[in-house]
Amino acid sequence: MPSRLRSVCFWKNPKWGYRVKTYGRKHIATILAIFLSLALVSLCLAQCTAESRREKREQKYLEAARLAAAEFDVPFPLVLAVIRTESDFLPDVVSDAGACGLMQLMPDTYRYLRDETFCEERSDNAIFDPAVNIRYGTYYLSYLFGKFGNWFTALAAYNAGEGRVADWLTDTELSPDGRLKTIPFPETASYVEKALDAYSAYRQKYQITP
């Protein structure tokens, strides 16, 4: 029996029925290389398409993000980073927990800001209005920064809730010097990492220094 690796391929001949053809190791390697190349090309095209679509969505909300960032003294790249991490610039997204819109505001938070902070007459559905959602979400970011003193902790609170983060700050294992060092929730830790990475990328993209 030949020692070479062989693969068997069947195909139908209308006159003689099924026939058999064998392929050696080199043929198999060539075929696999072709399929792998095609798969990589398809993956690259899919990624490029996704990035292009995100870029187009991002452009729609740049002005609203700039205005909110300036109004509440929040870094403009950070506003974009939170939007990207929260919703990927999709304005109608609703999470499993019920968070809504570009910056994924909880309805209770939205209503409190609307009624108590901004004293505005808006419908509950206005939570999905991009300009409103970005403005309220950016204000909430500024509030969390004012409460916790740094963006790392503020982002953790934006994701996990300010009450929970306040508890973490009293835990000496998580906050040995009074500053949050370890985030015990994997989801929140991943969220903060992604948001800060996106913040760095947007600072470079828009050439904004700290």
N, C-alpha and C positions, 0 to 999 in steps of 0.2 A: 504493500500500500504506500502511495506517495507520502512523504513526510510533510510536504508543504500544506499550510492551512488553505482550505478550500471552502468556498461557499457555493451553495446550489441554488440556481434560479430556474423556475419553471415558466414557460410561456406556451400559449396555445397556437398551434399551427392548424389552420382550417382543413388541411388535407390529411395530416398524419396524427392529429390530436396533440397531446402535450409532449414537449421535448425538454430535455435537461441540458443546462450549460453550467460549467463550473468556472469559478474565478479564483485566481491565485491571490497570494497575500498582497502583492503590489496593486492589483486591481481593486481589492477591497479597501486598501489604504487610500487610493485615489478617490474612490467613490465617497468614503467617509469624509475626506478633506473637502470635497465639493459640497456635501450636505452641511458640514460645519461652517464653511464660508458663507453659504446662503443663509444659514441661521443667524450668523453674526451680522450680516448685512441687513436682514429683516429687523433684528434687534436695534441696530443703530438708527435705522429709518424710523422705527417706532419711537425711540427716545427723542430724536430730532423733531418729530411731529408733535410730541407731547410738550417739549420745551417751547416750540413755536406757538402753540396754542396758549400756554401759560403766559408767554410774553405779551400776546395780544390782549389777554384778560388783564394782565398787570397794568398795561398802558391806560386802560379805561379808568383806573382808580388812583392814578398818580396824583392828580390835582387835589382830590379829596384827602388823600393821605398827607400831602404837603400842608394843606390848610389846617388839618387837625393837629399835626405835629407842631406847627408854629404856634397854634392857639394854646396848647397845653404843655409846651416845652418838652416834648418827647422827641428823641432823635428820629428823623424821617426814615432812615434805613430800618430802624427797629419796628416802626409801624408796618412797613412792608413785610418785614420778617415774620411778624406775628400773623398778618393776614395770610401769608404763604403757608405758614405752619398750621394755622387753624383751618383754612378752607381752600387753599390753593387757588385763591382768587375766584371762587365760585360763590356768587351772592345768595343763592337760594339753598345752601346746604343746611341741613338740620341733623345734629348728631343724635346718637342713641339716647344721650342724656337730656336732649331737648334744646341744646344750645343752637343759636340761629345766626345765619348770615356770615358775612365776610370775616368778622372778628369773633364769631361764635359766642355771642352774648346769651346768657340765660335770660328767659323772659322776665323773671323776678328782678334781676339786676337792671334790665332795660327799663322796666316800669318804675323802679325806684329812682333811677337817674332822670327819667322823663318827668316824674312828678315832684321829686324832692330836690334834685340838683339843678336841673335846667328849667323846671316849671313850664314845660311846653305842652301844648295840646296836640297830641299825636295819637293815632290809632295804634293798637297792638301790632298790626301788620307792618307798621313803619319800621319795625326792627329789621326788616329785610331791605329797607332803602339803603343803598350803599353809602351815601353821604352821612346819613344818620348813624348807621351801624359803625362806621369808621370813627365818627366824632365821639360817640359814646364809648366805644372800646378804647380809644386813645386817651380819653379822660380817665377811664378806669385804670389804665396803665400808669398814668401820672399819679393818680391817687395811691396806687400800690407802691410806687417808687418813693413817694413822700412818706409812706408808713414804714417801709422796710429799709430804705436807704441805699439800695443797689439793685441793678437790673436782674441779676441772677435770682435773687430772692423774689423780686417782683414778678418775674416770669413764672416762677414756681407757684406763686400765689394765684396768678392769672389762670393757671391750669388746675391746680388742686384745691383752691379756695383759701382765702386769707386766714380763716379761723384755723384750718389744719396747719398752715405754715407757721402761724403764731405758736401753736403747740410744739412744732418741731424746733422752734428757736429756744424753747425751754428745756429741751432734751440735750444734755451735755454730750451725749454720744454723737448726735447729729450736728450740734452747734457748740463745739468745745470752747470757743472764745466769744460766744454770743452771736456769731455770724453763721448762717447756714452753710455747712460744708458738704453734708451728705443728704441726698434726697432719698427717702426710703421707698418711694413709689417708683417702680421701673418706668411706668408710663410717663410720669411727670419728669423723671430724670431724662428720658429720651426726648420729651417735648422741649425741655430747656436747652438741651444740646443742639437739637435741630434749629431752634429759634436763634440761638447765638451764632451758629454756623451761617444761617441765612443772613443775619445782621452783618456779619463780617463780609459776606459776598456782596450785599447791597451797598455797603460803604465803599467797597472797591469799585463796584459797577458805576456808582454815581460820584465817585471821587470825593467822598466826604470824609474829612478827618475828624477825630474825636473832639 
